[in-house]
Amino acid sequence: MNVAIYARFSSHSQTEQSIEGQLRVCYEYAKAHNYTVIGEYIDRAQSGTSDNRESFQRMIQDSEKKTFQFVLVYQLDRFARNRYDSAIHKAKLKKNGVRVLSAKENITDDASGILIEGVLESMAEYYSVELAQKINRGMQLNAEKCLSNGSNPGLGYKVDKDRRFYIDEDEAAIVREIFNRYASGEVTADIIRDLNNRRIRTSRGKEFNKNSISRILHNKRYIGYYLYKGTETPGGMPRIIDDELFFRVQHLIEKNKAAPGRIRGKDEYLLTTKLYCGECNTPMTGYGGTSKSGKHYHYYMCNNAKKHKCDKKAVPKEPIEDAVVDVCMSLLTEERIKYIADELYKACQDDSTLVSIKRLEAALKEVENALENLWAALEHGQSVDRITKRIDARE
């Protein structure tokens, strides 16, 4: 009789050595029962709670070829830790004339064997669920103490042997640089290009891109928040950025969302957000192209024309920008320059006020979230005196 051996280890406490042990026991079992092993199917670092395992699925498909009569596993929990998946795949194997054997569990073909097999599968599923609950409880306890749960701490942070976060000053300097450059009005593309040219890498050792910069600029860890499953714990992380800079950047991000960027590659399109189509009154944005001869062309194009909803032709960049600049220069009398300067000053004052309001609103939300978390901790039986003092301070 031919058998195929299936072996698996999960990503938790097992290692490559556990595969060797499983195979050794399976080969000993096959030899003792005069079975011929015709192949091995091995999944490494794969959980048994899911059937989305490459070698496992290949084994099920290969059973249709009817080249083996048994699938031999070290224990039934190597096959599956989910009774539903186990029953489904055993039925598929049975249809192809294949049965699952356990090298360590003596399961007979009679009624008592069916009962024992069901009990073992139930125990495997129970163990899997219990293990998941223990892991979640451990992670929740770590979160309550603001400790690392093993995920990437992010640029600027490292984790010590006690799972506590601390600041990596070299990386923190890069984080502060990114925030300050964005706050000063520098476009994201230029920041990314410069960081990559300097061979500075993300916390995952990769080049910076738009997404990695966005994650940094939005990350409240940098102003001291510990984040876990949607819960924010103020003061749970060592601070890298001050509130004023962080919320100024958030305000700029929102402001920049409202207007499309005026930079395309290395070319600046001065009239983006200011130029509108004369046919349909839709904004026109800049784009560039290169001819077969290598010559670069730059245009403004109606956004509806790009979607074939408007007949407006593209307008060359330089002539229209030059025309607008010439008209503006002719209008800049001393009286008008003073008026513009006064209006700009007022706008800057209003902008500064808005940033302050945003910062105060964020601080208020922080206090409200902290109070909710403290009341929740009180309900869970944590130290009453200590928590009530913190609630009083927050209020």
SULSUL-V569803 format. One record per residue. N is the residue number from 0. PHI is phi in radians with two decimals (NA if undefined). Layout:
n->{N & N}
phi->{PHI & PHI}
This chain:
n->{0 & 1 & 2 & 3 & 4 & 5 & 6 & 7 & 8 & 9 & 10 & 11 & 12 & 13 & 14 & 15 & 16 & 17 & 18 & 19 & 20 & 21 & 22 & 23 & 24 & 25 & 26 & 27 & 28 & 29 & 30 & 31 & 32 & 33 & 34 & 35 & 36 & 37 & 38 & 39 & 40 & 41 & 42 & 43 & 44 & 45 & 46 & 47 & 48 & 49 & 50 & 51 & 52 & 53 & 54 & 55 & 56 & 57 & 58 & 59 & 60 & 61 & 62 & 63 & 64 & 65 & 66 & 67 & 68 & 69 & 70 & 71 & 72 & 73 & 74 & 75 & 76 & 77 & 78 & 79 & 80 & 81 & 82 & 83 & 84 & 85 & 86 & 87 & 88 & 89 & 90 & 91 & 92 & 93 & 94 & 95 & 96 & 97 & 98 & 99 & 100 & 101 & 102 & 103 & 104 & 105 & 106 & 107 & 108 & 109 & 110 & 111 & 112 & 113 & 114 & 115 & 116 & 117 & 118 & 119 & 120 & 121 & 122 & 123 & 124 & 125 & 126 & 127 & 128 & 129 & 130 & 131 & 132 & 133 & 134 & 135 & 136 & 137 & 138 & 139 & 140 & 141 & 142 & 143 & 144 & 145 & 146 & 147 & 148 & 149 & 150 & 151 & 152 & 153 & 154 & 155 & 156 & 157 & 158 & 159 & 160 & 161 & 162 & 163 & 164 & 165 & 166 & 167 & 168 & 169 & 170 & 171 & 172 & 173 & 174 & 175 & 176 & 177 & 178 & 179 & 180 & 181 & 182 & 183 & 184 & 185 & 186 & 187 & 188 & 189 & 190 & 191 & 192 & 193 & 194 & 195 & 196 & 197 & 198 & 199 & 200 & 201 & 202 & 203 & 204 & 205 & 206 & 207 & 208 & 209 & 210 & 211 & 212 & 213 & 214 & 215 & 216 & 217 & 218 & 219 & 220 & 221 & 222 & 223 & 224 & 225 & 226 & 227 & 228 & 229 & 230 & 231 & 232 & 233 & 234 & 235 & 236 & 237 & 238 & 239 & 240 & 241 & 242 & 243 & 244 & 245 & 246 & 247 & 248 & 249 & 250 & 251 & 252 & 253 & 254 & 255 & 256 & 257 & 258 & 259 & 260 & 261 & 262 & 263 & 264 & 265 & 266 & 267 & 268 & 269 & 270 & 271 & 272 & 273 & 274 & 275 & 276 & 277 & 278 & 279 & 280 & 281 & 282 & 283 & 284 & 285 & 286 & 287 & 288 & 289 & 290 & 291 & 292 & 293 & 294 & 295 & 296 & 297 & 298 & 299 & 300 & 301 & 302 & 303 & 304 & 305 & 306 & 307 & 308 & 309 & 310 & 311 & 312 & 313 & 314 & 315 & 316 & 317 & 318 & 319 & 320 & 321 & 322 & 323 & 324 & 325 & 326 & 327 & 328 & 329 & 330 & 331 & 332 & 333 & 334 & 335 & 336 & 337 & 338 & 339 & 340 & 341 & 342 & 343 & 344 & 345 & 346 & 347 & 348 & 349 & 350 & 351 & 352 & 353 & 354 & 355 & 356 & 357 & 358 & 359 & 360 & 361 & 362 & 363 & 364 & 365 & 366 & 367 & 368 & 369 & 370 & 371 & 372 & 373 & 374 & 375 & 376 & 377 & 378 & 379 & 380 & 381 & 382 & 383 & 384 & 385 & 386 & 387 & 388 & 389 & 390 & 391 & 392 & 393 & 394}
phi->{NA & -1.69 & -2.25 & -2.00 & -1.60 & -2.01 & -2.28 & -2.68 & -2.26 & -1.50 & -1.62 & -1.52 & -1.81 & -1.73 & -2.38 & -0.99 & -1.10 & -1.17 & -1.14 & -1.05 & -1.12 & -1.08 & -1.11 & -1.04 & -1.12 & -1.14 & -1.17 & -1.12 & -1.12 & -1.08 & -1.14 & -1.15 & -1.86 & 1.04 & -1.64 & -1.80 & -1.44 & -1.82 & 3.13 & -2.17 & -2.14 & -2.25 & -2.01 & -1.81 & 0.94 & -2.18 & -1.29 & -1.44 & -1.35 & -2.19 & -1.64 & -1.44 & -2.19 & -1.04 & -1.18 & -1.06 & -1.15 & -1.13 & -1.11 & -1.06 & -1.14 & -1.16 & -1.13 & -1.16 & -1.34 & 1.03 & -1.59 & -2.42 & -1.80 & -2.39 & -1.88 & -1.80 & -2.13 & -1.09 & -2.47 & -1.09 & -1.23 & -1.27 & -1.28 & -2.91 & -1.99 & -2.23 & -1.05 & -1.13 & -1.06 & -1.05 & -1.11 & -1.06 & -1.34 & -1.15 & -1.14 & -1.10 & -1.14 & -1.07 & -1.06 & -1.65 & 1.34 & -2.08 & -2.12 & -1.59 & -2.01 & -1.94 & -1.28 & -1.80 & -2.02 & -1.44 & -1.96 & -1.51 & -1.55 & -1.50 & -1.07 & -1.13 & -1.12 & -1.09 & -1.13 & -1.08 & -1.07 & -1.11 & -1.12 & -1.09 & -1.15 & -1.11 & -1.14 & -1.12 & -1.19 & -1.04 & -1.07 & -1.12 & -1.15 & -1.08 & -1.09 & -1.08 & -1.13 & -1.12 & -1.08 & -1.13 & -1.11 & -1.10 & -1.18 & -1.13 & -1.10 & -1.05 & -1.13 & -1.12 & -1.69 & 1.04 & -1.81 & -1.25 & -1.82 & 1.74 & -1.37 & -1.04 & -1.24 & 1.71 & -1.05 & 1.79 & -2.17 & -2.32 & -2.15 & -1.51 & -1.16 & -1.67 & 1.23 & -1.57 & -1.41 & -2.47 & -1.49 & -1.59 & -1.09 & -1.11 & -1.26 & -1.07 & -1.10 & -1.18 & -1.05 & -1.09 & -1.08 & -1.08 & -1.11 & -1.15 & -1.16 & -1.18 & -1.12 & -1.42 & 1.81 & -1.25 & -1.33 & -1.01 & -1.04 & -1.22 & -1.10 & -1.07 & -1.07 & -1.17 & -1.07 & -1.21 & -1.12 & -1.49 & 1.07 & -1.47 & -2.09 & -1.24 & -1.15 & -1.69 & 1.37 & -1.88 & -1.21 & -1.28 & -2.50 & -1.03 & -1.20 & -1.16 & -1.16 & -1.09 & -1.08 & -1.14 & -1.18 & -1.68 & -1.38 & -1.33 & -1.00 & -1.21 & -1.93 & 1.68 & -1.56 & -1.60 & -1.99 & -2.66 & 0.85 & 1.46 & -1.67 & -1.90 & -1.97 & -1.07 & 1.38 & -1.41 & -2.15 & -1.13 & -1.38 & -1.98 & -2.06 & -1.42 & -1.01 & -1.04 & -1.17 & -1.05 & -1.33 & -1.14 & -1.15 & -1.08 & -1.11 & -1.13 & -1.06 & -1.12 & -1.15 & -1.26 & -1.14 & -1.26 & -2.22 & -1.09 & -1.07 & -1.70 & -1.85 & -2.20 & 1.16 & -1.74 & -1.81 & -1.78 & -1.88 & -1.14 & -1.71 & -1.10 & 1.36 & -2.09 & -1.78 & -2.16 & -1.15 & -1.30 & -1.56 & -2.19 & 1.12 & -1.65 & -0.99 & -1.92 & -2.13 & -1.43 & -2.66 & -2.24 & -2.61 & -2.27 & -1.38 & -1.09 & -1.40 & 1.64 & -1.35 & -1.61 & -2.14 & -2.28 & -2.38 & -1.93 & -2.33 & -1.11 & -1.11 & -1.27 & -1.13 & -1.08 & -1.65 & 1.08 & -1.89 & -2.58 & -1.61 & -1.08 & -1.43 & -1.12 & -1.93 & -1.00 & -1.15 & -1.10 & -1.05 & -1.28 & -1.15 & -1.07 & -1.11 & -1.15 & -1.08 & -1.06 & -1.12 & -1.05 & -1.08 & -1.21 & -1.52 & -1.44 & -1.36 & -1.04 & -1.12 & -1.23 & -1.07 & -1.11 & -1.08 & -1.09 & -1.08 & -1.10 & -1.17 & -1.12 & -1.08 & -1.11 & -1.10 & -1.11 & -1.12 & -1.09 & -1.08 & -1.12 & -1.08 & -1.10 & -1.06 & -1.11 & -1.09 & -1.03 & -1.10 & -1.19 & -1.10 & -1.14 & -1.13 & -1.10 & -1.10 & -1.03 & -1.13 & -1.09 & -1.11 & -1.10 & -1.11 & -1.06 & -1.13 & -1.19 & -1.12 & -1.11 & -1.11 & -1.12 & -1.13 & -1.51 & 1.52 & -1.32 & -0.84 & -1.15 & -1.05 & -1.13 & -1.25 & -1.11 & -1.09 & -1.20 & -1.12 & -1.03 & -1.13 & -1.13 & -1.11}
